[in-house]
Structures are given as C-alpha cells and as structure tokens.
C-alpha cells in the first residue's frame, strides 16, 4: 500500500478522494501552474523547508504528500495535536538512520505546527540545518506570530488559498462521478440544489463538504432512497449531530456541563468537566476560549479580574503547551467558579445592541460631537460641551445619548461582588448629574 492507497470502504471519502497528482489539485494554481513553486519539481529535486499557511480543508496536507511523491522523498507525518515527545523522538531517530543509509532526507510533515510551543519547535532546528529532514509544516495561523523566527527563517512560507464555491463544485462533482474511490457506483442521484447545499455547507472546506456528501449518501442507501434532496441532506446532517449527542463523550454536552457548573459556582464539577475534556483530547485553547467567554458572560464586573485571569490562562497555555499549560487552564476554571456572578454586562450589551439595530443611526448630541473644523464649529458641533475633569467628582449634567434614547438605562449592576460598589457609585453620580445619563 503506497502513500495514497486505502482499502475500499475503510477510509472516509475525503481521504479516498485526495488528489494523486499536482494536476488534480483544485484552487491552488498559483502554487502549481505557470511556474509556481511546486510545479516544476521532479524526482530527486532538492526542496526547501516549507510552511503551508491556509484555512482548514484547503489542501495543505495533500500538497505535502504530493511534494513527497513528486521528489521521491521519504514521508513521515504527525500532528502537533495528537503526537507527543515519544513519537517525535522516534521519527527523528528514523530520519537520522535513513540519512546515514541512503543519503536522502526525510520529508517531515507537521500538521498544525502552530500548536507546538517555542521550545518544541526549536527541537527541529538541528535536523533542518544538517539536512536530516525537510520540514513541511501546516498551519491555519499566521506563521509570523506562531512559528519561531529561527525556524521561519529557514523555511519558505507558501499561502494556500481558501477554496471558493466553484472549487468545491469541482471536488464534489468528482466524488459523485468517481466509481473507484468516490460515490459513482452508489446508485444514488443528487438534486442540483442539494449539491449546492453541500457546497454552502462546506464553506471553503473540502473535507467538510465531502463528509456531508458521504453521510447523506449513506443515509439514502440505508433508507433505500434513489435520490438526495436538500431536505434529505439537512436531515442527514441533523441525524449526525443527534447521534453525536448520544455518544456520552461528545463535545457539546461536556462543554455545556462545564459552563453551567461554573455559572452555578461549583468548582469541583467545573474542574472535573475541564479534566474530562482535556483527557479526551479536546484542544486546550478551545477550553480556554470558553472560560474567557464565561468570564464576560457570567461574572462580568462582579469580578473584573475574572476576564484577566481567563485570558492569562490562555496565554500561559500558548506559552507552555501541554501538559504544563493545562494547569493554568484548571486554575482559571476554579477561579471563575468561585468568583461572584453577574450577567448584568451581558444583558446590557444585548439590550444596547438590539436598540442600536432597531433604532438605526440616531444622531449624536451636538454637545459631544468632535468639532475638528471651522465648519463643524459653525454648525454647532461641540457647542456647550462641559469638560468632566473641571467639574466636582468629574461629573457633568449633559446629554450623552441621542434624543430618542435620553434617560434609557442598559446597565443595571447587581449587588454581588464589585458591582455592589459600582451600583452605589452610579447612584451617587446620577444624583450629582440630576438624573442625566
């Protein structure tokens, strides 16, 4: 079995339909055609280390595999998400042995290279410099920020373009027509609008589109249908979600359990669900992002430090990586669970956003407009403005909301945590201002 062969019926459709030649790649002509950096490679060609930068499902892994095939360079791959130090050391050892035996480097493909911390990325440098490996990394993040400068200086960054709707139509069409690797022998026909729905669902991600195509075809086959409509596709995707929900280890139930435990101020349950997610292989930065959201949504100004702690945990994990950085996430989760709770800012923003959308572009009061030209001053911009720092307690009785909204209150602090003090402060200021908002 070579690099691209799969056993029929075993690999997902997206894997089976990977292009076998550069000419089959869709949407990346700037890399392959017209003298592109990958178009003129042949057996034994020397290739530089490369960082493929582009969105998910655009073909980064496929390009790395084709690069290996075109240059007859041994291929080794692992993911920064699932591979540990042991796998890295084994791969490096095998690359050294291969270089000694054949004189040929190994094309070392690292998927999601941005998830390695700085020290882990530095481990590749000696092998890149002595020619033991040609490093080919794939990342969805800007390499300028996420890849070590020393490693970046030794690699060429190639931008992998997002796939457009026309590109996805080609990919989906091939999969429906191909009888060897695709769904050409399934006996299932597809409505044109259902195919368009697959393209929209893919949203630039070929893997996502092909997964939807395969799932809907499987459901149609199981239910003895001969044609897939838009309704059939939507039902199949809903079925997939429901089946996922029933697995007992699924993503959304557990993140919901973590968030609700935190909101209910239960540190033990919060910590347990965080540990469950991390032990199951969830992306720690996803957990950190959810904590940042909870800090704003459920704690807010009752403890403004909650947002600071949550963001610091995300930064600490980004700096340390796993497993050390996971402790920072756990610390933030417990801090947020025991913090005083308030959704006053969350509700206030929701009301303000709704009002802004419903009322349209209400004019800014003239007194607080910025008068930067003579014409503006002539028209009354800034007229009557009072400078807060020149007033007692820096409070000014002047209008700040549009006329139609004067007197409206969006933010209503609770009596919990720091918001109790904020409520008292606002009440005192409003009294000084004579009720002006």
Secondary structure, 3 states (H helix, E strand, C coil): CCCCCCCCCCCCHHHHCCCCCHHHCCCCHHHHCCCCCCCCCCCCCCCCEEEEEECCCCCHHHHHHHHHHHHCCEEEEEECCCCCHHHHHHHHHHHHHHHHHHCCCEEEEEECHHHCCHHHHHCCHHHHHCCCEEEEEEECCCHHHHCCHHHHCCEEEEEECCCCHHHHHHHHHHHHHCCCCCCCCCCCEECHHHHHHHHHHHCCCHHHHHHHHHHHHHHHHHCCCCEECHHHHHHHHHHHHHHHHCCCCCHHHHHHHHHHHHHCCCHHHHHHHHHHHHHCCCCHHHHHHHHHHHHHHHHHHHCCHHHHHHHHHHHHHHHHCCCHHHHHHHHHHHHHHHCCCCCHHHHHHHHHHHHHHHHCCCCCCHHHCCCCCHHHHHCCCCCCCCCHHHCHHHCCCCCCCCHHHCCCCCCCCCCCCHHHHHHHHHHHHHHHCCCCC
